[in-house]
């Protein structure tokens, strides 16, 4: 009986990670309940740093992350990534 319960827990965790991964690939909008912003750009370091179990789909009625806003308007990562 314990094996079935453990399998259910693992399956649930895998589904959560799968959903979070899809969200972070830019397939959707995502946010964390602990933040006051939502994310829409897969290159956003702030959005990508949200722990998988804390990723929620949608905007959560929050404002767009400024990093996502800059990335989206620039069409890619912001700044000089080479450090030169």
C-alpha positions as semicolon CSV with decimal commas, in nm:
position;residue;x (nm);y (nm);z (nm)
1;X;0,000;0,000;0,000
2;X;0,282;0,240;0,082
3;X;0,434;0,183;-0,263
4;X;0,115;0,307;-0,431
5;X;0,108;0,618;-0,213
6;X;0,474;0,689;-0,290
7;X;0,409;0,645;-0,662
8;X;0,122;0,893;-0,638
9;X;0,344;1,147;-0,467
10;X;0,618;1,104;-0,729
11;X;0,367;1,129;-1,016
12;X;0,223;1,447;-0,867
13;X;0,569;1,601;-0,829
14;X;0,661;1,507;-1,186
15;X;0,343;1,668;-1,317
16;X;0,421;1,989;-1,125
17;X;0,773;1,999;-1,268
18;X;0,642;1,928;-1,619
19;X;0,393;2,214;-1,593
20;X;0,654;2,451;-1,452
21;X;0,903;2,360;-1,725
22;X;0,645;2,428;-1,997
23;X;0,561;2,757;-1,836
24;X;0,926;2,863;-1,814
25;X;0,980;2,777;-2,181
26;X;0,755;3,070;-2,265
27;X;0,451;2,862;-2,340
28;X;0,249;3,060;-2,089
29;X;0,251;3,341;-1,837
30;X;0,368;3,248;-1,488
31;X;0,411;3,392;-1,140
32;X;0,495;3,299;-0,784
33;X;0,243;3,352;-0,507
34;X;0,528;3,508;-0,306
35;X;0,594;3,781;-0,564
36;X;0,408;4,091;-0,679
37;X;0,492;4,039;-1,049
38;X;0,425;3,788;-1,327
39;X;0,664;3,675;-1,600
40;X;0,628;3,620;-1,975
41;X;0,984;3,596;-2,106
42;X;1,174;3,264;-2,088
43;X;1,505;3,454;-2,063
44;X;1,405;3,628;-1,738
45;X;1,650;3,526;-1,467
46;X;1,408;3,629;-1,194
47;X;1,126;3,425;-1,343
48;X;1,354;3,128;-1,400
49;X;1,471;3,133;-1,039
50;X;1,125;3,049;-0,903
51;X;1,128;2,703;-0,744
52;X;0,918;2,460;-0,951
53;X;0,673;2,398;-0,669
54;X;0,603;2,773;-0,647
55;X;0,532;2,833;-1,017
56;X;0,169;2,924;-1,089
57;X;0,016;2,974;-1,432
58;X;-0,122;3,309;-1,538
59;X;-0,066;3,663;-1,421
60;X;-0,213;3,625;-1,073
61;X;-0,353;3,978;-1,125
62;X;0,002;4,110;-1,082
63;X;0,201;4,356;-1,288
64;X;0,455;4,244;-1,550
65;X;0,809;4,192;-1,424
66;X;1,034;4,481;-1,534
67;X;1,306;4,238;-1,642
68;X;1,054;4,055;-1,866
69;X;0,935;4,389;-1,999
70;X;1,292;4,494;-2,089
71;X;1,374;4,155;-2,241
72;X;1,060;4,150;-2,451
73;X;1,107;4,505;-2,578
74;X;1,475;4,436;-2,660
75;X;1,395;4,106;-2,827
76;X;1,650;3,913;-2,618
77;X;1,868;3,921;-2,307
78;X;1,942;4,263;-2,165
79;X;2,293;4,396;-2,130
80;X;2,637;4,286;-2,235
81;X;2,649;3,918;-2,146
82;X;3,014;3,880;-2,251
83;X;3,140;4,123;-1,990
84;X;3,349;4,306;-2,251
